[in-house]
Amino acid sequence: MHWAHFPCGCDWGLIMQNVITVILAGGRGTRLYPLTKDRAKPNVPIAGKFRLIDIPMSNCIHSRLEEIFILTQFNSVSLNRHISQTYQFDDFSNRTVRILSAQQTHTGANWFQGTADAVRQTLHYLIETDAEHVLILAGDHLYRMDYRHMIGYHLLTGADITVGTIPVSADQASRFGIMKAKEDGRVTHFIEKPREDVELAQLLSHVSPQDHPDADKPFLASMGIYVFRTSVLAERLEDESNVDFGEHILPTSIHQNAVYAYPFDGYWEDIGTIKSFYEANLALLETVPQFDFYDESAPIYTYRYHLPSTKVNQGYIFASTLADGSIIDRSEIIRSIVGFRGIIRAETRAEASIIMGADYYESADEIADNAQKGIPPIGIGSKCLIRNAIIDKNARIGDGVMLINKDNIEHVDAENYCIRDSIIVVPKNAVILPGTVI
């Protein structure tokens, strides 16, 4: 069902004023460690120049949503700074963005215990707006959606709660909340991350082939995107034992409220693990990627850096992206992403890697002083081989380093690097000394 099919003569501006948005951006992001060691998960860089939080924020702007609340908690300083610097709207715009951080008050001294608890602790701010509906989003998914489609569906069905869904296969089902819906979209069953075959057997949905033409994906998975009637949301949050939407709120709501599944047929990816982060980034390098940052019909916004253009002194670049301010010197970059101020020195080869760049350029004096201490400069040294790796910002990779996972290790935690799903990850500000082979 398309939002354009909403009854003729409706005022979409007025309808969207009746909807407020909550972006959940406070999770620890432990499965993305060490990328989340010093930053909130939604602030993790993606595609060389964006942050994960830019995805839902840009979707909200294109959907004409005007009142946005962002709930933050862990490692939130840099995230708060990015939001405040990036999303500044002029005095002639009605759009507002408010950051609500976890805090101790006279009515509560606990940090956010889960997605639903985060909304509960900030509910009074939401109710003060008098909006009739609340759109709840995650801050760490990669997708492009006009939320008016889903909100229109929510209004047309008369739903109390609408859940955004995607089709998934049986082997993917254990990663998601899976629901069963009738032909009209009403949800009758919901199980968070089902693992038993007997559970999956009862979750096959009665959906039309037009909604889910892929027979290999017969299950409806929650995207973690919800539209609630505000009154219903407040009612469901009265029980303080309900701390998570997927685990607690939805399974009980389907027996007491009208819960509907909204089918989404576009690209969507949960950037929840190092492997999914790595694969989602490299997928952006396809000639025509499923998620296209070059789509001018709905651009993704981010902070505008004032940096010089990329400089390639000499080298070979294949199926890669180089962000502003990067410097490539006589090197080979193969299916890789180089972020802001990324420096790759002579005779180095980077293959299928994500190099996030740096927050600043070092001066010649700083480089000389560090060299006397045996510390290599920021960036990738000369005569290095970097393969299937993620190198976070401000990392210092010395000359002759080989990051190739020579022992085919699946998982390890070391002093200056770690390995997840065979992918080498060098944390922010880490130092890999010259000649190191990993």
VOVO-237271 format. One record per residue: x negated, y, z of N, C-alpha, C in turn. Coordinates in steps of 0.05 Angstrom, whole numbers, padded with zeros to 5 digits, always signed. Each point is the difference from the previous one (the first is absolute). Layout:
<pts>
XYZXYZXYZ...
</pts>
This chain:
<pts>
-00017-00024+00000+00017+00024+00000-00018+00025+00000+00005+00019-00018-00017+00023-00004+00013+00024+00014-00017+00017+00011+00010+00024+00014+00016+00018-00019-00007-00001-00027+00014+00017-00019+00029-00008-00004+00007-00024+00010+00027-00010-00002+00017+00010+00023-00011+00016+00017+00015+00011+00022+00022+00018-00011+00023+00002+00013+00023+00014-00012-00007+00027-00012+00012+00006-00023-00006+00025-00014+00006+00024+00017-00016+00021-00003+00004+00025+00014-00012+00001+00027-00014-00022+00008-00013+00001+00027-00024+00019+00000-00005+00012+00022-00022+00019+00004-00023-00015+00013-00020-00008-00016-00021-00016+00011-00017+00016+00020-00002+00026-00005-00015+00016+00020+00013-00001+00027+00027+00002+00000+00015-00001+00026-00002-00027+00012+00001-00021-00016-00001-00028+00010-00028-00004+00013-00021+00009-00013-00027-00005+00011-00005+00016+00025+00014+00023+00003-00003+00015+00025+00012-00015+00024+00016-00020-00006+00012-00016+00021-00017-00025+00007-00023-00001-00011-00019-00022+00004-00026+00010+00011-00010-00010+00022-00027+00006+00009-00017-00024-00004-00026+00004-00002-00019-00021-00005-00019-00004+00023-00005-00025+00007-00020-00006+00020-00021-00018-00013-00025+00008+00001-00022-00017-00010-00016-00010+00024-00001-00027+00002-00014-00013+00022-00029-00002-00007-00017+00015+00015-00028+00001-00007-00018-00004+00025+00010-00015+00019-00015-00002+00025-00012-00027+00007+00002-00020-00019-00010-00026+00007-00030-00002+00001-00010-00020+00014-00029-00004+00004-00014-00008-00026+00014-00015-00018-00013-00009-00024-00023-00019+00004+00003-00018+00019-00022-00018+00007-00009-00018-00023+00019-00007-00017-00008-00018-00023-00016+00015-00021+00000+00027+00001-00016+00015-00018-00027+00009+00012-00006-00010+00024-00025+00007+00013-00023-00011-00018-00022+00014-00003-00009+00025+00014+00008+00026-00014+00016-00001-00021+00009+00024-00013+00016+00017+00019+00012-00013+00020+00016+00015+00020-00014+00004+00027-00026-00004-00001-00016+00003+00025+00002+00029+00010-00002+00019-00018-00001+00029+00007+00022+00016-00012+00020-00013-00012+00022+00014-00012+00026-00016+00002+00022+00014-00002+00026-00013-00001+00004-00014-00026+00015-00022+00000+00004-00016-00024+00011+00017-00024+00020+00017+00005+00010+00016-00023-00020+00021-00010-00022+00004+00014-00020+00019-00009-00023-00014-00015+00002-00026-00005-00021-00014-00015+00000+00010-00029-00023+00006-00011-00001+00009-00028+00008-00022-00019+00012+00008-00023+00007-00018-00021-00004+00013-00027-00009-00015-00019-00004+00009-00028-00020+00023-00002-00019+00001+00020-00022+00019-00002+00005+00027+00011+00026+00010+00000+00004+00028+00008+00026+00004+00016+00017-00021+00002+00025+00003+00015-00002-00014+00027+00021+00004+00016+00004-00014+00026+00026-00015-00002+00002-00022+00015+00025-00016-00001+00024+00017+00007-00002+00018+00018+00023+00017+00009+00010+00017-00023-00017+00005-00020+00008+00017-00023+00022-00014-00016+00002-00026+00001+00019-00015-00016+00029+00006+00009+00007-00006+00026+00027+00006+00008+00006+00030+00000-00020+00017+00007+00004+00028+00000+00008+00010-00028-00014-00009-00020+00005+00008-00028+00028-00010-00009+00006-00025+00008+00027-00010-00007+00022+00017+00013-00005+00009+00024+00020+00017+00014+00004+00027-00015-00022+00011-00009+00001+00026-00014+00016-00003-00026-00006-00021-00015+00014-00005-00025+00030-00007+00005+00006-00011+00023+00028-00007+00006+00015+00023+00013-00012+00023+00002+00013+00024+00010+00008-00003+00029-00015-00016+00015+00004-00002+00029-00013+00024+00014+00014+00014+00017-00010+00025+00010-00010+00000+00028+00009-00019+00016-00008+00000+00028-00014-00027+00006-00026+00001+00005-00016-00024+00002-00014+00001+00027+00002-00022+00015-00014-00004+00025-00021-00022-00004-00024+00004+00009-00021-00020-00002-00008-00008+00029+00003-00025+00006-00006-00010+00027-00028-00012+00001-00018+00012+00015-00028-00009+00001-00007-00008+00029-00022-00016+00001-00009-00009+00027-00030-00005+00000-00009-00022-00012-00028-00009+00002-00018+00015-00020-00024+00009+00010-00019+00013-00017+00012+00021-00019+00017+00017+00012+00017+00017-00016-00012+00027-00007-00023+00007+00010-00011+00027-00004-00004+00006-00029-00014-00017-00015-00005+00005-00028+00025-00002-00017+00019-00017+00008+00025-00002-00014+00016+00026+00004+00002+00010+00024+00014+00025+00006-00012+00023-00016-00027+00000-00001-00014+00021-00015+00007-00001-00030+00000-00024-00011+00006-00003-00029+00029+00009-00006+00019-00008+00017+00028+00008-00004+00003+00030+00002-00012+00012+00020+00004+00029+00004-00014+00016-00022-00022-00010-00010-00014+00015-00021+00013-00004-00028+00012-00024-00004+00010-00007-00026+00028+00010-00005+00018-00005+00019+00028+00005-00004+00010+00025+00013-00009+00022-00011+00008+00027+00009+00019+00011-00021+00025+00005+00008+00020+00010-00018+00006+00029+00006+00005+00015-00022+00003+00029+00003+00026+00008+00015+00002+00026+00006+00022+00010+00015+00027-00002-00015-00002-00004-00026+00025-00001-00016+00010-00029-00004-00014-00019+00013+00008-00028-00001+00014-00008+00026+00020-00017-00002+00013-00010+00024-00013-00025+00011-00021-00010-00013-00012-00025+00008-00018+00005+00024+00002-00018+00020-00017+00001+00023-00012-00027+00006-00024+00000+00009-00014-00025+00008-00009+00003+00029+00009-00017+00017-00007+00002+00029-00013-00026+00009-00023+00003+00013-00015-00023+00011+00009-00004+00029+00009-00024+00006+00008-00007+00027-00019-00021+00010-00018+00007+00018-00019-00019+00010+00010-00013+00026-00009-00024+00005+00008-00013+00025-00010+00016+00023+00017+00003+00021-00007+00016+00023+00014-00010+00025-00013+00006+00022+00012-00007+00026+00017+00023+00009+00025-00006+00008+00019+00020+00009+00012-00009+00026+00018+00017+00011+00014-00007+00025+00019-00023-00004+00009-00004-00025+00019-00022-00005-00014-00025-00009-00025+00001-00006-00014-00024-00009-00030+00004-00001-00015-00020+00009-00029+00002+00002-00015-00020-00018+00015-00014-00017-00012-00021-00016-00006+00010-00028-00021-00011-00012-00005+00005-00029+00021-00015-00016+00001+00005-00026+00019-00014-00017-00007-00030+00001+00020-00016+00005-00003-00029+00002+00006-00015-00026+00011+00014-00019+00007-00012-00026+00015+00020-00017+00008-00008-00024+00012+00019-00019+00026+00012+00011+00017-00017+00012+00026+00010+00010-00005+00016+00026-00019-00008+00016-00005+00015+00025-00011+00028-00007-00016+00002-00022-00010+00026-00008+00023+00019-00007+00020-00010-00014+00023+00016-00007+00017+00006+00025+00002-00019+00018+00015+00004+00025-00012+00023+00016-00026+00000+00003-00013+00021+00016+00001+00028-00012+00006+00001-00025+00002+00027-00013+00029+00005-00010+00019-00016+00009+00027+00001-00011+00013+00027+00005-00005+00012+00023+00013+00026+00006-00007+00021-00020-00024-00001-00011-00007+00020-00021+00016-00005-00025+00006-00025-00006+00015-00007-00024+00030+00007+00003+00011-00005+00024+00028+00006+00004+00005+00030+00000-00020+00016+00008+00004+00029+00000+00005+00011-00028-00008-00014-00020+00004+00010-00028+00029-00002-00009+00016-00017+00013+00028-00004-00007+00003-00015-00027-00022-00011-00010+00002-00016-00025+00016-00025+00004+00015-00009-00020+00017-00023+00003-00015-00026-00006-00023+00002-00014-00015-00024-00008-00030+00005+00004-00014-00022+00006-00029+00000+00004-00013-00019-00018-00018+00009-00017-00017-00017-00017-00026-00006+00015-00006-00025+00003-00024-00008+00015-00019-00014-00019-00025+00010+00000-00020-00010-00019-00026-00008+00015-00015-00017-00013-00027-00007+00010-00020+00019-00013-00022+00004+00013-00021+00019-00010-00023-00014-00014+00003-00026-00006-00023-00015-00011+00008-00019-00023+00019+00008-00016+00008-00016-00023-00006+00015-00026-00005-00015-00021-00006+00012-00026+00023-00006-00019+00015+00021-00008+00023-00003-00017+00010+00027-00008+00016+00002-00021+00013+00025-00008+00030-00005+00000+00014+00016+00016+00029-00004+00002+00014+00027+00003+00022+00003-00015+00018+00023+00005+00020-00010+00021-00002+00010+00024+00017-00009+00022+00029+00007-00004+00006+00017-00019+00028+00007-00005+00015-00025-00011-00013-00018-00014+00012-00025-00009+00010-00016+00024-00017-00003+00020+00007-00016+00023+00021+00014+00017-00003+00026+00003+00019+00015+00017+00028+00000-00014+00001+00002-00026+00025-00001-00014+00013-00027+00003-00016-00021-00001+00010-00028+00004+00011-00003+00028-00014+00011+00019+00008+00000+00029+00027+00013+00003+00004+00023-00013+00026+00014+00003+00022-00014-00015-00005-00011-00023+00020-00013-00016+00010-00025+00013-00017-00015+00013+00008-00025+00013+00013+00005+00027-00003+00024+00011+00010+00005+00027-00016-00014+00021-00026-00005-00005-00017-00015+00018-00006+00016+00025-00003-00015+00022-00011+00011+00025-00030+00001-00002-00011-00022-00012-00029-00002-00003-00006-00011-00028-00018+00012-00014-00008-00011-00026-00030-00006+00001-00008-00023-00010-00027-00009+00001-00011-00002-00029-00022+00013-00006-00013-00003-00025-00012-00027-00003+00004-00014-00023-00009-00028-00003-00014-00003-00026-00019-00020-00001-00013-00008-00024+00003-00031-00002+00000-00011-00024+00000-00030-00002-00028-00011+00004-00001-00022+00015-00026-00013+00005+00003-00030-00003-00022-00014-00004+00000-00029-00002-00001-00013+00027+00003-00026+00000+00000-00015+00025-00026+00002+00015-00022+00000-00015-00027+00001+00013-00006+00028+00011+00015+00020-00009-00004+00027+00011+00018+00006+00023+00021-00016+00004+00021+00007+00018-00009+00002+00029-00020-00015+00008-00009+00001+00028-00013+00027+00008-00005+00017-00020-00012+00026+00006+00021+00022+00005+00026-00007-00005+00020+00021+00001+00024-00008+00017+00017+00020+00006+00026-00006+00010+00018-00008-00024+00012-00023+00001+00016-00010-00023+00029+00000+00008+00016+00009-00019+00029+00001+00005+00016-00014-00021+00024-00008+00007+00019-00011-00019+00023+00019-00004+00007+00005-00025+00021+00020-00006+00021-00013-00018+00025+00009+00004+00022-00008-00018-00002+00015-00026+00018-00007-00019-00001+00013-00026+00004+00030+00001+00015+00009+00020+00004+00029+00002-00023+00014+00015-00020-00015+00008-00024+00012+00013+00001-00001+00030+00022-00009+00012+00001+00000+00029-00017-00022+00011-00016+00006+00020-00019-00019+00012+00014-00017+00020-00004-00026-00001+00012-00019+00018-00020-00014+00018-00025-00001-00008-00021-00013+00016-00025+00016-00002-00016-00001+00021-00026+00013-00001-00019-00014+00019-00024-00008-00010-00020-00012+00017-00027+00014-00006-00013+00009+00021-00026+00013-00003-00022-00021-00004-00013+00002-00022-00023-00018-00007+00006-00029+00004+00020-00011-00014+00006-00029+00003-00023-00017-00009-00005-00022+00014-00022-00017-00006+00008-00029-00005+00025-00007+00008+00009-00027-00004+00017-00002-00025-00002-00023-00014+00015-00005-00025+00030+00001+00006+00008-00009+00023+00028-00001+00007+00011+00029+00003-00017+00018+00010+00008+00028+00002+00003+00012-00028-00019-00005-00018+00001+00011-00027+00024-00010-00015+00008-00025+00004+00022-00013-00015+00026+00016+00004+00003+00011+00024+00025+00014+00006-00001+00030-00008-00022+00008-00012-00003+00029-00007+00001+00006-00029+00006-00020-00017+00004+00005-00028+00024+00018-00004-00004+00022-00014+00022+00020-00002+00017-00005-00025+00025+00007+00002+00018+00000-00023-00002+00027-00014-00020+00001-00018-00004+00025-00014+00002-00005-00029+00006+00021-00015+00004-00003-00029-00027-00001-00014-00001-00013-00024-00025-00001-00015-00010+00028-00008+00019+00019-00002-00008+00027-00008-00017+00013+00023+00007-00007+00024-00015+00012+00023-00027-00013+00003+00000-00027-00003-00025-00015+00004-00004-00020-00022-00009+00009-00023-00003-00018-00023-00022-00021+00003-00018+00005+00018-00023-00019+00004+00009-00023+00018+00004-00023-00012+00009-00023+00015-00021-00010+00020-00025+00007-00004-00021-00008+00018+00000+00016+00026+00017+00020+00002+00001+00017+00023+00029+00002+00010+00009-00022+00013+00029-00001+00007+00007+00012+00027-00020+00012+00014+00005+00010+00027-00001+00030+00001+00017+00012+00017+00001+00028+00004-00017+00008+00024-00021+00016-00005-00019+00008+00021+00004+00029+00007-00001+00006+00026+00003+00028+00009-00026+00015-00007+00004+00024-00011-00022+00018-00007-00008+00017+00024+00015-00002+00022-00006+00018+00023+00011+00028-00006+00019+00002-00017+00013+00026-00007+00030-00003+00008+00010+00018+00017+00027-00002+00010+00015+00027-00002+00026-00002-00005+00017+00023+00004+00021-00007+00021+00001+00016+00021+00019-00005+00023+00020+00023+00001+00025-00006+00006+00017+00021+00011-00013+00008+00027-00002+00026+00004-00013+00009+00024+00013-00010+00026+00027-00001+00000+00014-00010+00023-00005-00029+00005-00003-00016-00022-00006-00028+00003-00028-00004+00010-00019+00016-00011-00028-00002+00009-00002+00006+00030+00014+00020+00010-00001+00007+00028+00012-00023+00017+00021-00012-00010+00013-00022+00014-00018-00024+00002-00014-00007-00022-00017-00023-00001-00025+00003+00017-00007+00025+00005-00025+00006+00016+00006+00003+00029+00025-00003+00008+00006+00002+00029-00013-00022+00016-00002-00024-00012-00012-00023+00013-00031+00003-00003-00013+00006+00022-00029+00005-00001-00017-00024-00006+00013-00024+00001-00015-00024-00008-00003-00003-00030+00014+00016-00015-00002+00001-00029-00023+00019-00008-00024-00011-00003-00023+00017-00005-00009+00000-00029+00011-00019-00016-00008-00002-00028+00024-00003-00018+00000+00013-00023+00023-00001-00018+00003-00028-00012-00022-00012-00010+00002-00026-00013+00005-00022+00020-00013+00001+00022+00002-00023+00019+00025+00002+00018+00010+00024+00006+00021+00002+00019+00026+00014-00011-00003+00023-00012+00023+00015-00008+00016-00014-00022-00013-00007-00022+00015-00011-00023+00013-00027+00006-00013-00019+00013+00013-00026+00005+00026+00002+00016+00001+00019+00018+00025+00003+00016+00020+00018-00013-00009+00019-00017+00018+00019-00012+00019-00013-00021-00010-00020-00013+00017-00012-00022+00025-00013+00011+00001-00005+00027+00024-00012+00012+00019+00022+00011-00010+00025+00001+00016+00021+00012+00005+00024-00018-00016+00002-00021+00001+00023-00018+00001-00009-00029+00008+00019-00018-00001-00006-00028-00028+00006-00010-00015-00022-00005-00028+00002-00009-00001-00009-00029-00011+00017-00017-00002-00006-00029-00029-00001-00009-00005-00016-00020-00026-00003-00012-00001+00017-00026-00018+00018-00002-00004+00016-00024-00023-00012-00017+00006-00011-00024-00021-00013-00016-00017+00021-00014-00027-00002+00004-00019+00018-00014-00016-00017-00020-00001+00009-00025-00013-00017-00020-00026+00012-00010-00011+00020+00014-00026+00011-00008-00023-00013+00014-00024+00011-00005-00024-00010+00013+00000+00009+00029-00007-00018+00018-00003+00006+00029-00021-00018+00012-00017+00012+00016-00021-00016+00013-00004+00010+00028+00000-00019+00019-00006+00006+00027-00030-00001+00004-00013+00023+00006-00029+00001+00003-00006-00007+00029+00003-00026+00006-00001-00008+00028-00026-00014+00008-00015-00010-00020-00025-00014+00006-00023+00010-00017-00024-00007+00007-00023+00007-00017+00003-00011-00028+00010-00025-00002+00003-00012-00027+00021+00015-00016+00023+00006+00012+00020+00014-00016-00008+00029-00007-00015+00013+00018-00011+00026-00006-00019-00001-00023-00018-00019+00001-00020-00004-00021+00013-00006-00027+00018-00019+00000+00013-00008-00025+00018+00022-00012+00014+00015+00018+00017+00022-00010-00016+00022-00012-00023+00006+00011-00018+00020-00011-00010-00008-00028-00010-00025-00002-00011-00009-00026+00022-00002-00021+00024-00006+00009+00022-00002-00020+00006+00027-00013-00007+00022+00014+00003+00026-00011-00018+00006-00024-00020-00017-00004-00019+00004-00022+00009-00014-00026+00022-00014+00001+00010-00012-00025+00007+00023-00020-00001-00007-00026+00006+00019-00021+00027+00013+00004+00020-00016+00006+00027+00010+00007+00007-00013+00027-00007+00012+00022+00005-00012+00026+00029+00000+00007+00008-00019+00018+00028-00001+00009+00007+00025+00016-00019+00009+00016+00004+00026+00013-00019+00020-00013+00011+00021-00012-00015+00017-00017-00002+00028+00012-00024+00007+00010-00004+00027+00011+00000+00021-00022+00000-00008-00025+00000+00019-00022+00028+00006-00010+00020-00009+00013+00028+00005-00007+00008+00028+00008+00002+00018-00019+00005+00028+00006+00029+00006+00007+00018-00020-00005+00028+00004+00007+00005+00000+00030-00018-00013+00015+00002+00000+00029-00028-00001+00011-00015+00022-00001-00028-00001+00009-00003-00005+00030-00022-00012+00008-00007-00004+00028-00017+00024+00009+00009+00013+00021-00013+00024+00010-00020-00007+00022-00021+00016+00002-00020-00003+00022-00014+00027+00004-00018+00000+00019-00015+00024+00005-00018+00008-00023+00000+00025-00007-00016+00009-00023-00028+00008+00009-00019-00017-00007-00028+00005+00007-00012+00019-00022-00018+00017+00009-00013+00018-00018-00029-00010-00005-00002-00019-00018-00025-00013-00005-00008+00002-00029-00026-00002-00006-00008+00001-00028+00008-00026-00014-00001+00001-00027+00007-00024-00016-00020-00022+00005+00008-00024-00007-00018-00023+00002-00024+00003-00019-00023-00008+00009-00024+00002-00017-00011-00028-00004-00004-00007-00025-00012-00026-00007-00026+00007-00016-00023-00003+00014-00025+00006-00014-00006-00019-00023+00005-00025+00005-00002-00021-00020+00011-00025+00012+00013-00016-00016+00011-00025+00012+00020-00013-00018+00012-00021+00011+00021-00015-00014+00024-00002+00018+00023+00010-00009+00024+00000+00016+00021-00017-00014+00011-00020+00013+00020-00017-00013+00024-00003+00019+00024+00007-00009+00025-00004+00014-00002+00009+00029-00009+00024+00004-00004+00011+00027+00011+00028+00002+00003+00010+00025+00007+00028+00004-00021+00013+00018-00006+00025-00006-00020+00015+00015+00014+00026+00010+00001+00003+00026+00014+00024+00011-00019+00024-00002+00012+00024+00005-00015+00025-00002-00025+00000+00018-00020+00013-00010-00024+00003+00016-00019-00023+00001+00007-00022-00013-00018-00024+00000-00023+00004-00019-00022-00013+00006-00025+00002-00016-00010-00028-00006-00001-00007-00026-00010-00026-00008-00026+00004-00015-00021-00014+00009-00026+00004-00012-00011-00027-00012+00002-00003-00026-00012-00023-00014+00009-00027+00012+00026-00002+00004+00010-00025+00013+00024-00011-00016+00008-00024+00008+00023-00013-00013+00023-00003+00020+00023+00010-00009+00024-00002+00017+00021-00016-00015+00006-00024+00011+00017-00019-00014+00025-00005+00018+00023+00006-00011+00026-00004+00014-00002+00009+00029-00007+00024+00004-00004+00010+00028+00012+00028+00002+00005+00008+00026+00010+00026+00006-00021+00015+00017-00006+00024-00009-00019+00017+00015+00015+00025+00009+00000+00004+00026+00015+00022+00012-00015+00027+00000+00012+00019+00013-00012+00027+00001-00029+00000+00010-00017+00014-00013-00028+00004+00007-00015-00027+00000+00010-00020-00014-00014-00026-00001-00026+00003-00016-00022-00008+00013-00026+00002-00013-00011-00028-00004-00007-00006-00025-00011-00026-00007-00026+00005-00015-00022-00009+00012-00026+00007-00010-00010-00020-00021-00024+00005-00011-00009-00012-00024-00002-00031+00001+00007-00012-00023-00004-00029-00004+00017-00017+00019+00023+00010+00008+00018-00014+00018+00023-00010-00017+00012-00023+00008+00023-00011-00013+00022-00005+00020+00023+00011-00005+00024-00005+00017+00021-00014-00016+00009-00023+00011+00019-00017-00014+00024-00005+00018+00024+00005-00010+00025-00006+00014-00002+00010+00029-00007+00025+00004-00004+00011+00027+00014+00026+00003+00005+00007+00025+00013+00025+00007-00020+00016+00017-00009+00022-00011-00020+00017+00014+00013+00026+00006+00006+00005+00025+00017+00022+00008-00013+00028+00000-00026+00000-00003-00014+00026-00002-00007+00012+00027+00002+00026+00003-00009+00014+00024+00016+00024+00006-00001+00009+00025+00014+00024+00009-00017+00025-00005-00025-00003-00006-00018+00023-00004-00024-00008-00016-00014+00020-00011-00026-00005-00012-00022+00006+00020-00021-00017+00000-00023+00006+00016-00018+00019-00014-00013+00017+00016-00020+00018-00011-00026-00014-00004-00018+00011-00016-00027-00012-00004-00015-00003+00026+00003+00020+00018-00014-00001+00026+00011-00023+00017+00026-00003+00000+00013-00022+00015-00010-00027-00010-00001-00003-00026-00009-00025-00012-00029-00006+00008-00017+00021-00001-00028-00004+00007-00003-00007+00030+00015+00014+00017-00002-00006+00029+00009-00029+00006+00021-00008-00013+00010-00028+00005-00020-00020-00011-00013+00006-00023-00019-00018-00012-00023-00006+00019-00008+00021+00016-00022-00004+00019+00008-00018+00023+00026-00002+00005+00011-00018+00020+00007-00028-00011-00004-00003-00026+00006-00026-00013+00030-00003-00006+00014+00023-00002+00029-00001-00005+00004+00008-00029+00013-00016-00016+00004+00007-00028+00021+00021-00003+00001+00015-00022+00020+00021-00004+00028-00012-00004+00020+00017+00003+00028-00008-00005+00003-00008-00030+00014-00022-00004+00005-00009-00027-00013-00027-00005-00002-00008-00025-00012-00026-00007-00028+00005-00011-00020-00014+00011-00027+00003-00009-00006-00010-00027-00025+00001-00008-00008-00010-00027-00005-00030+00001+00003-00012-00024-00005-00028-00004+00016-00018+00019+00025+00008+00004+00018-00016+00017+00019-00016-00018+00011-00021+00012+00022-00015-00013+00023-00002+00020+00022+00012-00008+00024+00000+00017+00022-00015-00015+00010-00022+00012+00020-00016-00013+00022-00008+00019+00025+00004-00008+00023-00007+00016-00002+00011+00028-00004+00026+00002-00004+00013+00026+00017+00025+00002+00004+00008+00025+00013+00025+00007-00020+00015+00017-00008+00024-00009-00019+00016+00015+00014+00026+00009+00004+00003+00026+00015+00022+00010-00017+00026-00001+00013+00022+00007-00012+00026-00002-00025+00003+00017-00019+00016-00011-00024+00008+00014-00019-00023+00006+00005-00023-00012-00018-00023+00004-00026+00005-00014-00022-00011+00012-00027+00004-00011-00011-00028-00008-00002-00004-00026-00009-00025-00011-00028+00005-00011-00021-00012+00012-00027+00004-00008-00007-00012-00027-00024+00007-00009-00010-00011-00026-00002-00030+00001+00006-00013-00023-00005-00029-00002+00020-00017+00015+00022+00011+00010+00019-00015+00015+00017-00017-00019+00007-00024+00009+00017-00017-00016+00024-00009+00017+00023+00010-00007+00025-00007+00014+00015-00019-00018-00005-00026+00003+00011-00019-00019+00013-00024+00013+00000+00000+00027+00010-00023+00015-00013-00026-00010-00026+00000+00003-00017-00022-00011+00007-00027+00012+00011-00001+00024+00007-00026+00013+00029-00007-00002+00015+00016-00016+00029-00005-00005+00015-00002+00027-00004+00019+00018+00013+00000+00026+00028+00011-00003+00019-00012+00014+00028+00010-00001+00005+00022+00020-00012-00003+00024+00007+00019+00022-00024+00002+00019-00009+00024+00005-00021+00004+00019+00000+00029+00009-00009+00005+00025-00003+00027+00011-00029+00003+00007-00014+00019-00013-00028+00005+00006-00002+00029+00009-00025+00008+00006-00004+00027+00012+00008+00022-00019-00008-00001-00025+00005+00022-00018+00018-00008-00024+00012-00023+00001+00018-00008-00021+00018-00022+00010+00020-00006-00015+00017-00024+00006+00008-00012-00027+00010-00024+00001+00010-00014-00024+00028-00010+00006+00019+00007-00018+00028-00008+00002+00008-00013-00026+00009-00025+00000+00009-00013-00025-00022+00002-00021-00025-00004+00009-00024+00001-00017-00007+00028-00011+00014+00020+00009-00006+00027-00009-00017+00014+00021-00023+00010-00008-00018+00015+00019+00012+00028+00004+00001+00008+00026+00010+00026+00007-00022+00014+00016-00009+00023-00009-00019+00016+00015+00015+00023+00012+00001+00002+00027+00017+00021+00013-00010+00028-00005+00017+00019+00007-00007+00028-00002-00024+00006+00017-00019+00016-00011-00025+00009+00013-00020-00023+00006+00005-00024-00010-00019-00022+00005-00025+00003-00017-00022-00013+00010-00026+00001-00014-00008-00028-00007-00006-00004-00025-00012-00026-00010-00028+00006-00009-00020-00010+00014-00028+00007-00005-00010-00011-00026-00020+00013-00012-00010-00008-00026-00009-00029+00000+00005-00013-00023-00007-00028-00004+00018-00021+00013+00021+00009+00014+00019-00019+00012+00015-00016-00021+00003-00026+00005+00016-00017-00018+00022-00013+00017+00024+00005-00007+00023-00011+00014+00016-00018-00019
</pts>
